[in-house]
């Protein structure tokens, strides 16, 4: 699950980079919202995996 979280995080960061229009200096709002969604989902997935690993280590 952590690999998927990192994958979605990288996709979100790439979407932020490509959302900018260099000629006009504007951003595509839909791409920014989608990128933010991917970043938030990836952070949730990564923290969830860390919590699971910590709980597994405490049980043993």
Buried (B, 14 or more C-beta within 10 A) or exposed (E): EBEEBEEBBEBBBEBBEEBEEEEEEEEBEEBBEBBEEBBEBBBEBBEEBEEEEEEEEEEE
